[in-house]
Amino acid sequence: MKTKKRRIGPRVFLQLFALLLAVSLGVFLAFNLFFTHYVNSDVRGQLDTISAAMSAFVKEGRGGGPEDTADGERFPDLSHVLENTIRTEARIFNLDSGCAVTDYNKSDDKAEITAIAAALKKTGAALDGAKYVPVKTETGEYVVSSIADPMLADRYMVFAVEVTGARALEQTINAAMAAIMAAATLVCLAVAAAIASSVTEPVKELTDFAGALGSGDFRRRELAFRDAEFSLLADSMNSSAGKLEEYDTEQRTFFQNVSHELRTPLMSIRCYAEGISCGVMEPKKSGAVIIAETDRLSGLVEDLLYISRMDKQSAPEKTEEGDLRETAATCASGLAALAEKNGIRIAYAFDTEPVTLRYNENHIFRAVGNLLSNALRYAKSAVTLECRNEANSAVIRVTDDGPGVSAADLPHVFERFYKGPGGKAGIGLAIVRSVAELYGGTAAAYPGPGGRFELRFPKNVGPAASGKND
């Protein structure tokens, strides 16, 4: 199932907005819960204090019947408890069972007392022991408690605390928080747009760069980004562009050289074959040339196929632990006839201890064979083959008493199809370097006098056997 792709800008905004909304709702809910709890706790505490004070007043034998109201003794002096921390005053009044006002402090507003009584009646709360009953009138909100009047039958003492101001404060703060959230949303939109732009613009530039690389345009680009990560990516892409350009150039040169190297023996074979066909060339001599050119062509094709296989491998296949001295000696003995024919002596300089390494014998045989063949081509009278343990490395060296590698040729001797004076196809030493790199090692050439080439393999980077055939 294909996943729907989303643009970075809207996604960043939605994530920031969701975070802002979650935080705002959390603050809103927490504030309302704590504020409501605080107000209710404060109001209830005041109502309980008033109830207790009124009960104590009655127990003292004060607060007589209605006839005592005029002298102010009907209700106690509760000035010390009539105001709480949220600056709201309590009302004390008497109601009958029908919620009609029978008595109240003359300092209070009768219309307000009557409205509270009417609202309390609508709630249907029992007046005998009512506690913390919320009532709402046209002019305010109250919390009411009541107790039976111990001095008068069918009368109830009612205590009401107004919370209108507290509720108004709560609504004002909620409105302020809503306005702040709206403003924060606009800021969030602007910040999200800025963040998205700072991300999408570099991504677009880098995407265009990648597209150009994919289409074969390997030119480097001067990209300046504020973020270190994008700058690092741009540097990596420029580096990749350089390597791709270099690889593309090498490939073009490779195919040009291959075409040239294959065309030469093919033209020679065709020429001699036509000469035989037309009767202008002696068949036996021409046949020998054709066979030699065919062998040369076969060897070149074999080298090309071998180096192509090496390029595809990231690790050697079918490796075993062995003694490099034995493989090198076997390789040298195979070239002994050629050395003898050219009047060249092959000398051995091997360690007395085994030079062990985990390797594929075909790879090492090919690399050492190419080094020896190259040395025999230039040597005057002697070639020396060394195989030694040096620190944590296994080292193979081939030296000859020829003219050596010139300073101009030295940086290029391992490049494909690079031919120095007297060189053939320019593939042999390229294979040597590929084998060395496959084993995590190095191939090196040193200036004269005399030719000197070295293969160095690290022993602590031994590739594991894979069980595949080479």
C-alpha positions as MATLAB code, in Angstrom:
seq = 'MKTKKRRIGPRVFLQLFALLLAVSLGVFLAFNLFFTHYVNSDVRGQLDTISAAMSAFVKEGRGGGPEDTADGERFPDLSHVLENTIRTEARIFNLDSGCAVTDYNKSDDKAEITAIAAALKKTGAALDGAKYVPVKTETGEYVVSSIADPMLADRYMVFAVEVTGARALEQTINAAMAAIMAAATLVCLAVAAAIASSVTEPVKELTDFAGALGSGDFRRRELAFRDAEFSLLADSMNSSAGKLEEYDTEQRTFFQNVSHELRTPLMSIRCYAEGISCGVMEPKKSGAVIIAETDRLSGLVEDLLYISRMDKQSAPEKTEEGDLRETAATCASGLAALAEKNGIRIAYAFDTEPVTLRYNENHIFRAVGNLLSNALRYAKSAVTLECRNEANSAVIRVTDDGPGVSAADLPHVFERFYKGPGGKAGIGLAIVRSVAELYGGTAAAYPGPGGRFELRFPKNVGPAASGKND';
ca = [
       0.000    0.000    0.000;
       1.421    3.307   -1.079;
       1.786    5.833    1.752;
       0.489    9.316    1.033;
       3.312   11.830    1.036;
       2.961   15.117    2.907;
       4.759   18.379    2.441;
       7.165   19.493    5.158;
       5.599   22.945    5.698;
       2.052   21.812    6.614;
       3.429   18.900    8.631;
       5.676   21.196   10.710;
       2.767   23.596   11.276;
       0.376   20.817   12.304;
       2.904   19.379   14.742;
       3.620   22.772   16.320;
      -0.084   23.627   16.416;
      -0.929   20.267   18.026;
       1.765   20.846   20.647;
       0.525   24.389   21.299;
      -3.085   23.206   21.502;
      -2.198   20.415   23.922;
      -0.221   22.770   26.168;
      -2.927   25.466   26.057;
      -5.716   23.019   26.837;
      -3.646   21.594   29.660;
      -3.053   25.059   31.131;
      -6.734   25.983   30.618;
      -8.040   22.858   32.321;
      -5.486   23.028   35.125;
      -6.282   26.687   35.817;
     -10.034   26.115   35.893;
      -9.709   23.074   38.110;
      -7.399   24.806   40.587;
      -9.335   28.084   40.543;
     -12.684   26.372   41.053;
     -11.217   24.259   43.813;
      -9.752   27.346   45.480;
     -12.990   29.339   45.313;
     -15.143   26.429   46.480;
     -12.758   25.635   49.298;
     -12.648   29.238   50.429;
     -16.414   29.748   50.222;
     -17.203   26.479   51.973;
     -14.709   27.328   54.689;
     -16.487   30.646   55.236;
     -19.908   28.986   55.312;
     -18.698   26.430   57.847;
     -17.198   29.197   59.993;
     -20.443   31.172   59.900;
     -22.491   28.089   60.762;
     -20.231   27.331   63.720;
     -20.303   30.948   64.905;
     -24.074   31.069   64.638;
     -24.455   27.829   66.594;
     -22.180   29.204   69.344;
     -24.178   32.427   69.419;
     -27.407   30.511   69.905;
     -25.912   28.290   72.630;
     -24.963   31.405   74.574;
     -28.696   32.128   74.849;
     -28.522   35.136   72.647;
     -30.453   35.748   69.506;
     -34.021   35.613   70.698;
     -37.233   35.745   68.758;
     -38.361   38.177   66.107;
     -39.033   40.836   68.747;
     -35.306   40.945   69.415;
     -34.427   41.784   65.830;
     -34.753   45.481   66.243;
     -31.969   45.764   68.750;
     -29.611   43.887   66.448;
     -29.336   40.838   68.679;
     -31.204   38.486   66.326;
     -28.034   37.886   64.323;
     -24.518   37.804   65.798;
     -21.734   40.192   64.893;
     -19.824   38.120   62.359;
     -17.831   40.935   60.814;
     -14.629   38.960   61.410;
     -15.862   36.055   59.260;
     -18.214   37.711   56.808;
     -15.412   38.409   54.344;
     -13.162   35.723   52.916;
      -9.871   35.786   51.003;
     -11.624   36.266   47.674;
     -13.214   39.457   49.090;
     -16.828   38.237   49.103;
     -19.258   38.963   51.952;
     -21.793   36.549   53.395;
     -25.525   37.217   53.830;
     -27.474   35.851   56.808;
     -31.252   35.678   56.699;
     -34.228   33.605   57.891;
     -36.605   31.692   55.654;
     -39.719   29.742   56.391;
     -40.407   26.331   54.893;
     -41.794   27.985   51.771;
     -38.545   29.948   51.237;
     -40.215   33.235   52.147;
     -37.893   35.755   53.796;
     -38.895   36.300   57.441;
     -35.870   38.135   58.763;
     -32.523   39.567   57.549;
     -29.860   42.095   58.430;
     -31.253   45.505   57.680;
     -27.888   46.471   56.169;
     -28.420   43.918   53.370;
     -30.470   44.542   50.236;
     -33.884   42.933   50.661;
     -34.359   42.537   46.910;
     -31.096   40.626   46.732;
     -32.098   38.452   49.719;
     -35.484   37.761   48.135;
     -33.867   36.822   44.799;
     -31.510   34.386   46.566;
     -34.450   32.806   48.410;
     -36.398   32.399   45.158;
     -33.426   30.817   43.385;
     -32.844   28.496   46.343;
     -36.472   27.392   46.185;
     -36.046   26.487   42.512;
     -33.201   24.132   43.362;
     -35.540   22.098   45.607;
     -32.843   21.791   48.259;
     -33.989   20.849   51.779;
     -33.484   23.836   54.070;
     -32.783   21.681   57.103;
     -29.061   21.052   56.755;
     -28.449   22.187   53.157;
     -24.757   22.574   52.372;
     -22.933   24.352   49.573;
     -25.923   24.687   47.232;
     -25.073   26.786   44.142;
     -27.780   29.280   43.185;
     -27.899   31.875   40.480;
     -29.973   35.028   40.301;
     -30.261   37.677   37.622;
     -27.619   39.735   39.343;
     -25.163   37.218   40.742;
     -24.053   33.750   41.753;
     -24.030   32.410   45.303;
     -23.197   29.345   47.360;
     -25.738   28.657   50.100;
     -25.849   26.593   53.302;
     -28.698   26.459   55.838;
     -29.583   25.072   59.270;
     -32.831   24.827   61.236;
     -33.372   27.805   63.517;
     -33.111   26.389   67.047;
     -35.119   29.264   68.480;
     -38.071   29.340   66.091;
     -40.159   26.536   64.652;
     -40.440   26.219   60.896;
     -37.663   28.756   60.459;
     -34.273   28.262   58.860;
     -31.094   30.257   59.094;
     -29.557   30.669   55.618;
     -26.007   31.730   54.892;
     -25.161   32.859   51.334;
     -21.732   33.773   50.010;
     -21.557   35.612   46.699;
     -19.083   34.274   44.113;
     -20.080   36.542   41.228;
     -16.750   38.363   41.245;
     -14.756   35.161   41.341;
     -16.695   33.726   38.404;
     -16.249   36.958   36.479;
     -12.521   36.833   37.176;
     -12.400   33.251   35.951;
     -14.210   34.163   32.724;
     -11.913   37.145   32.191;
      -8.808   34.965   32.611;
     -10.276   32.321   30.284;
     -10.955   34.988   27.660;
      -7.397   36.263   28.073;
      -6.020   32.748   27.656;
      -8.156   32.274   24.527;
      -6.764   35.506   23.095;
      -3.227   34.453   23.997;
      -3.800   31.075   22.324;
      -5.094   32.770   19.166;
      -2.039   35.036   19.099;
       0.238   32.067   19.779;
      -1.396   30.216   16.872;
      -0.517   33.067   14.524;
       3.029   33.115   15.882;
       3.109   29.317   15.472;
       2.064   29.692   11.846;
       4.822   32.231   11.208;
       7.444   30.129   13.013;
       6.325   26.973   11.199;
       6.537   28.777    7.864;
      10.049   29.994    8.715;
      11.185   26.550    9.880;
       9.651   24.836    6.870;
      11.265   27.356    4.534;
      14.661   26.864    6.178;
      14.318   23.135    5.528;
      12.520   22.951    2.188;
      14.672   25.459    0.314;
      17.972   23.624    0.990;
      16.254   20.309    0.275;
      14.979   21.649   -3.055;
      18.452   22.903   -4.007;
      20.027   19.587   -3.026;
      17.283   17.683   -4.878;
      17.986   19.687   -8.038;
      21.693   18.966   -7.548;
      20.998   15.226   -7.169;
      18.800   15.309  -10.281;
      21.594   16.956  -12.245;
      24.038   14.291  -11.068;
      21.592   11.601  -12.135;
      21.351   13.114  -15.616;
      25.127   13.160  -16.023;
      25.907   16.761  -15.074;
      28.823   16.363  -12.651;
      29.650   20.034  -12.210;
      30.234   21.124   -8.598;
      27.954   23.740   -7.096;
      28.670   26.496   -4.620;
      25.916   25.941   -2.054;
      25.867   28.032    1.123;
      23.532   26.916    3.914;
      23.161   28.179    7.473;
      22.703   24.684    8.883;
      25.816   22.564    9.338;
      23.994   19.360    8.336;
      22.941   20.750    4.939;
      26.423   22.172    4.377;
      27.926   18.778    5.169;
      25.504   17.100    2.766;
      26.333   19.642    0.052;
      30.060   19.018    0.552;
      29.467   15.260    0.330;
      27.455   15.679   -2.866;
      30.158   17.878   -4.391;
      32.721   15.258   -3.449;
      30.505   12.582   -5.005;
      30.145   14.723   -8.122;
      33.923   14.890   -8.417;
      34.258   11.134   -7.997;
      31.472   10.479  -10.490;
      33.111   12.812  -13.000;
      36.417   11.063  -12.451;
      34.757    7.663  -12.797;
      32.908    8.770  -15.930;
      36.176    9.992  -17.439;
      37.883    6.736  -16.499;
      35.072    4.724  -18.062;
      35.226    6.702  -21.280;
      38.995    6.320  -21.376;
      38.615    2.645  -20.485;
      36.295    1.933  -23.418;
      38.441    3.954  -25.786;
      41.532    2.032  -24.723;
      39.716   -1.303  -24.850;
      38.525   -0.518  -28.362;
      42.042    0.385  -29.396;
      43.650   -2.650  -27.747;
      41.110   -5.024  -29.277;
      41.203   -3.396  -32.698;
      44.982   -3.781  -33.107;
      45.190   -7.616  -32.914;
      41.926   -7.979  -34.828;
      43.266   -5.820  -37.666;
      46.482   -7.845  -37.700;
      44.564  -11.133  -37.801;
      42.315   -9.860  -40.598;
      45.287   -8.558  -42.579;
      47.170  -11.852  -42.454;
      44.008  -13.840  -43.121;
      43.283  -11.773  -46.253;
      46.921  -12.175  -47.329;
      46.587  -15.961  -47.085;
      43.222  -15.840  -48.875;
      44.705  -13.793  -51.752;
      47.836  -15.954  -51.899;
      50.210  -13.077  -51.266;
      51.452  -14.316  -47.854;
      53.136  -17.526  -46.881;
      50.493  -19.545  -44.932;
      52.790  -21.036  -42.283;
      54.371  -17.765  -41.274;
      51.069  -15.908  -41.446;
      49.395  -18.642  -39.372;
      52.003  -18.243  -36.648;
      51.319  -14.486  -36.535;
      47.574  -15.113  -36.422;
      48.007  -17.578  -33.518;
      50.224  -15.109  -31.630;
      47.742  -12.268  -32.126;
      44.886  -14.552  -31.102;
      46.726  -15.474  -27.911;
      47.357  -11.800  -27.252;
      43.667  -11.035  -27.839;
      42.588  -13.912  -25.571;
      44.932  -12.743  -22.824;
      43.600   -9.193  -23.067;
      39.987  -10.362  -22.918;
      40.793  -12.615  -19.970;
      42.443   -9.691  -18.134;
      39.434   -7.462  -18.825;
      37.011  -10.079  -17.546;
      39.163  -10.677  -14.466;
      39.422   -7.003  -13.498;
      35.686   -6.615  -14.135;
      34.993   -9.444  -11.661;
      37.348   -7.849   -9.161;
      35.431   -4.551   -9.407;
      32.197   -6.328   -8.452;
      33.649   -7.971   -5.353;
      33.655   -6.230   -1.992;
      35.499   -9.104   -0.277;
      37.517  -12.077   -1.509;
      35.686  -15.335   -2.072;
      36.644  -18.840   -0.961;
      39.599  -17.913    1.206;
      41.840  -20.205    3.206;
      44.736  -19.637    5.551;
      47.980  -20.320    3.754;
      51.666  -19.515    3.468;
      52.299  -16.736    0.957;
      55.823  -18.066    0.388;
      54.467  -21.230   -1.214;
      52.089  -19.363   -3.553;
      54.790  -16.879   -4.574;
      57.341  -19.658   -5.181;
      54.867  -21.646   -7.294;
      54.122  -18.563   -9.364;
      57.827  -17.859   -9.898;
      58.538  -21.459  -10.942;
      55.879  -21.130  -13.646;
      57.830  -18.241  -15.152;
      61.243  -19.892  -14.795;
      61.300  -20.975  -18.448;
      60.597  -17.441  -19.663;
      63.269  -16.055  -17.332;
      65.809  -18.608  -18.535;
      64.990  -17.858  -22.173;
      65.701  -14.145  -21.530;
      68.830  -14.915  -19.542;
      67.386  -13.614  -16.273;
      67.890  -15.221  -12.870;
      65.076  -15.222  -10.308;
      66.366  -14.991   -6.734;
      64.307  -15.691   -3.607;
      64.440  -13.777   -0.301;
      61.859  -15.439    1.959;
      61.409  -15.342    5.722;
      62.374  -18.524    7.499;
      59.030  -18.387    9.361;
      55.738  -18.940    7.490;
      54.162  -15.777    6.088;
      50.557  -16.676    6.839;
      47.471  -14.922    5.538;
      43.884  -15.838    4.761;
      43.557  -15.469    1.004;
      42.269  -16.871   -2.259;
      45.240  -18.469   -3.998;
      44.054  -17.505   -7.495;
      44.071  -13.813   -6.539;
      47.586  -13.845   -5.096;
      48.875  -16.032   -7.929;
      47.552  -13.567  -10.477;
      48.948  -10.489   -8.696;
      52.429  -11.961   -8.114;
      52.487  -13.337  -11.666;
      51.790   -9.890  -13.102;
      54.527   -8.316  -10.966;
      57.068  -10.958  -12.047;
      56.059  -10.698  -15.723;
      56.474   -6.939  -15.551;
      59.908   -7.326  -13.896;
      61.090   -9.910  -16.467;
      60.132   -7.488  -19.240;
      62.503   -4.792  -17.982;
      65.205   -6.689  -16.035;
      68.713   -6.936  -17.401;
      69.913  -10.041  -15.585;
      68.168  -10.573  -12.247;
      64.807  -10.405  -10.493;
      64.413  -10.775   -6.738;
      61.202  -12.068   -5.146;
      60.748  -11.312   -1.431;
      58.092  -12.589    0.957;
      58.299  -11.436    4.574;
      56.488  -10.760    7.821;
      56.738   -7.099    8.772;
      54.941   -5.958   11.944;
      51.255   -6.876   11.370;
      51.617   -7.130    7.604;
      52.494   -9.760    5.051;
      54.720   -8.201    2.370;
      55.637   -9.356   -1.139;
      58.292   -7.388   -3.068;
      59.534   -7.799   -6.612;
      62.696   -5.948   -7.666;
      64.723   -6.008  -10.856;
      67.959   -4.520  -12.128;
      66.305   -2.727  -15.052;
      65.978    1.012  -15.612;
      63.230    1.404  -13.005;
      60.106    3.530  -13.102;
      60.554    7.129  -14.175;
      59.313    9.991  -12.017;
      56.733   10.866  -14.698;
      55.331    7.313  -14.828;
      55.403    6.610  -11.080;
      51.993    8.162  -10.167;
      50.240    6.331  -13.017;
      51.734    2.833  -13.179;
      48.693    1.186  -11.525;
      46.120    3.003  -13.662;
      44.196    0.981  -16.210;
      45.600    1.068  -19.743;
      48.481    3.261  -18.694;
      51.517    1.999  -20.570;
      55.049    3.062  -19.877;
      57.927    2.459  -22.282;
      57.793   -1.179  -23.421;
      54.414   -1.808  -21.785;
      51.728   -4.016  -23.248;
      47.996   -3.487  -22.620;
      48.276   -1.601  -19.333;
      46.036   -4.054  -17.437;
      48.519   -6.166  -15.438;
      49.463   -3.648  -12.745;
      45.836   -2.464  -12.500;
      44.931   -6.048  -11.559;
      47.717   -6.013   -8.929;
      46.214   -2.924   -7.290;
      42.673   -4.381   -7.416;
      43.849   -7.539   -5.642;
      45.634   -5.498   -2.953;
      42.571   -3.323   -2.321;
      40.300   -6.368   -2.180;
      42.281   -7.594    0.833;
      42.453   -4.176    2.461;
      46.084   -3.817    1.456;
      48.154   -1.554   -0.752;
      50.192   -1.800   -3.952;
      53.140    0.552   -4.307;
      55.880    1.330   -6.811;
      59.171    3.022   -5.927;
      61.620    5.005   -8.072;
      64.854    3.498   -9.351;
      67.516    2.642   -9.930;
      65.898   -0.664  -10.755;
      62.228   -1.494  -10.616;
      60.710   -2.094   -7.186;
      57.079   -3.045   -6.530;
      55.461   -3.984   -3.227;
      52.255   -5.689   -2.109;
      51.350   -5.231    1.555;
      48.456   -7.093    3.220;
      47.306   -6.353    6.792;
      47.066   -9.545    8.861;
      44.462   -8.215   11.298;
      41.921   -7.618    8.531;
      41.512  -11.169    7.407;
      38.402  -11.679    5.199;
      36.170  -14.578    6.155;
      35.689  -17.502    3.843;
      32.410  -17.354    1.972;
      32.294  -20.752    0.348;
      31.788  -19.249   -3.138;
      33.908  -20.120   -6.105;
      36.164  -17.547   -7.597;
];
